[in-house]
Amino acid sequence: MKKNNQKLLDLVNFPQDVKNLSQEKLPQFCGELREFLIESVAQTGGHFGSNLGVVELTVALHRVFDAPKDLLIWDVGHQAYPHKILTGRKDRIHTIRKKGGLAPFPKREESEYDAFSVGHSSTSISAAVGMAIANKEKKDAPQVVAIIGDGALTGGMAFEALNYAGDANVNMLVVLNDNKMSISPNVGGMGKYLTRLISSPSYVNFRAKGREILDSIPAIGKLARKAEEYAKGMITPGTLFEELGFEYYGPIDGHDVNELVEVLSDLKKIRGPKILHIITKKGKGYVPAEEDEFSLHAVKPFDPITGKKNGDGKNKINYTNVFSEWICDVGEKDKNICVVTPAMCSGSGLIDFSKKFPDRYYDVGIAEQHAVTFSAGLACQGKKPVVAIYSSFLQRAYDQLIHDVALQKLNVLFAIDRAGIVGPDGATHNGNLDLSYLRIVPNLVIMVPANKNECYSMLETGYNYPGPAAVRYPRGGSSDEFRKTECNFLKIGKAEIVRKGKDIAILSFGTLLENCAKAAENLDATLVNMRFVKPLDEELIKHLSKTHKYFVTIEDNSIVGGAGSAVNEFVLNNDLNVKVKNLGLPDEFLPHGTREEILTEVGLDEEGIFNSIGNFISK
Ligand SMILES: Cc1ncc(C[n+]2csc(CCOP(=O)(O)OP(=O)(O)O)c2C)c(N)n1
């Protein structure tokens, strides 16, 4: 029984509780859920606009389907906060993205309601097809629903899956959540196609009417079906999904919870591949987020009344800002420079460049593979493309980097942001593998800046190097002042000795150099800023091996196959007489938390590095 002043949300912890609400209370319930979400994200920060946009959809899905038996697969999973709240995690939602707290995205280990672990885009339809096919022989097979945004639909994998599922006549539903936005406004022909669908007369009603008429003349058979298709072709500006083998329904208002419940209940009864197109507003119900869908895609903690960010509002210069400055500087000087982003304009620091040089700025959608091969094409014709990409998303375009860029020695620069530990976005977004997977690619120069000035210098060096090059830098900043005037071209494959000591040589690759200072001072060790993972400064390594007993390599990358492994190989192959210890990230998928917390946990803070080296030499 609901007491006076008790909220409906207080009564709901699991999907069954959503089913127990009376239908006319659903809009009120959605309002309460939205309010709770705003207060919660204001405290924790995190993905915001997308979650506000799927409140009604999430309520309707949990009312109609029987999760966890029925399988709900969220694409990207940045919009799954309401789903977490309705599936037993309401009390812990304020811990999301924090160390030991709820994961930022759906995660199978976290809840039986999370049918698939996600974080990267455009996987939902493929996973759903696999699940539906795996269950197809079962008597009481689960319903399988993939929920994908119009942005995620720009990823090639989503098309590959649609192409397959339609043809294989898989029993599944795709809910296409169309808000016209990716993180920034969505790009590409598919987005325009969806807009044409929306602007056409209500298709869903027409089809219902059409069916009624056809059902009343049963003998027409195949001819009737053809007539129906013909009529559909006339009323919609194209039937792309239907050509792929899906039944298309919609578009409908994704904020009308009762309509959603009705349509989803109907669709549950129809077999085969179906797509329901719903229209939503990113940021729905919170005015600042509705007015600025772009900036409020993801937020830092803020005051829910004013919408203003907590804290002093001063942003320190970080590596992304350095990239942003550099690319704008080159944009002024070199007409051939162009930048390619797979839908990460703001995160990659490209807002200024896109405004100053719109004709040399290419947002290609969430399409990493295309981004890299497209850049290869640009380079073939004399342009000088820079692929601005996050480390973990570059994993998507590995063969393109090898086959389309490196093999052809093309002049493409990879500006790889979010390398190493990223922090609150956790395991799916950590860039802890790039040095391992890049190091083995022939022809590629790989640079790892130790500070912001060096990052600028390396971008300049890589850009002017006549072949494929990569600069990888982490989220956040370094303690040094950024002084552009101190930036220079670097000599390819040359390291820098930061401190001369004896017996121990610390070979640091990248930004953890700062954390080595204490160990170097206290142990009187030589400290080297290696700068290049490829080519290695072999001459210096040989020289140091003659004057030192111990080498310690350090990197913000997996120890397996990373920069330290390159040193190991060189030491072994050249019979160098040194003992080597590799420090870096363990061979694990590391969880979320702040970057500092995770680095401390794996022993890569000042203290941890000092202790590890101490233990190593005392053995
Ligand atoms: C492979 C990959 N590239 C980029 C991203 C970063 N990213 C997260 S959400 C998002 C936009 C998704 O747009 P859409 O699917 O329309 O959902 P919306 O945010 O509009 O609700 C992007 C580009 C990602 N998660 N995975």
The ligand as a Gaussian input file, in Angstrom:
#p B3LYP/6-31G(d) Opt

LIG

1 1
 C       33.589000       2.248000     -30.674000
 C       33.179000       3.493000     -29.914000
 N       33.476000       4.709000     -30.418000
 C       33.113000       5.826000     -29.745000
 C       32.442000       5.735000     -28.561000
 C       32.105000       6.979000     -27.765000
 N       30.659000       7.230000     -27.681000
 C       29.950000       6.912000     -26.586000
 S       28.345000       7.298000     -26.719000
 C       28.567000       7.914000     -28.263000
 C       27.398000       8.477000     -29.003000
 C       26.338000       7.469000     -29.186000
 O       25.265000       8.041000     -29.862000
 P       23.847000       7.335000     -29.849000
 O       24.016000       5.884000     -30.069000
 O       22.967000       8.046000     -30.792000
 O       23.342000       7.514000     -28.367000
 P       22.927000       8.882000     -27.624000
 O       24.162000       9.301000     -26.850000
 O       22.515000       9.873000     -28.632000
 O       21.836000       8.489000     -26.715000
 C       29.899000       7.820000     -28.658000
 C       30.453000       8.302000     -29.927000
 C       32.163000       4.442000     -28.062000
 N       31.541000       4.265000     -26.901000
 N       32.519000       3.353000     -28.769000

